[in-house]
């Protein structure tokens, strides 16, 4: 259930930070999204392709949909016509498929590379070496990948109460963002997104330079 007060407080906490709020609406009904939309929110994040496609068809056309789940190559085609930003790209194969589907739709699809910064092995993402390898492939074949655009990086910190560890992990991601920007995207204004921080750690993420925070439970309540 959406509360206007929770949204107001969160919006106030982001004022002056240059940080975009992504409302993570996975497993929540379209009515909850619509309620938040009428309070002024336009950026929403979903984790499941079928759920996102169904919601996109029944909700206002000016919503900016962020796909933040783990994406399989064979499902890119369902998102390609409308998705605002694809998160979680962790292979050159997926990057190539996004460009292929973008070409079919006549649009360039922005995406983020996912880096693994947490102590848990269960989280997806590349390490620094794998990121560089992907970017080297991308640089060599950029002319053939004109319908995908890498706009930045994303990552998830460890699920821990140790705020110093969380901050250190976010700093590591920020360092890899700067490495990628300096080495492959210097002077390219679109490479500016550093998505890190969720309901439990978004204040730490903002302090460490996050440009996009992904907030679910603080807005929508706990999921069952």
Secondary structure, 3 states (H helix, E strand, C coil): CCCHHHHHHHHHHHCCCCCEEEEECCCCCHHHHHHHHHCCCCEEEECCHHHHHHHHHHCCCCCEEEECCCCCHHHHHHHCCCCCEEEEECCHHHHHHHHHHHHHHCCCEEEEEEEECCCCCCCCCECHHHHHHHHHHHHHCHHHCCCEEEEEEEEECCCCCCHHHHHHHHHHHHHHHHHHHHHHCCCCCCCCEEECCCCCCHHHHHHCCCCEEEECHHHHCCCC
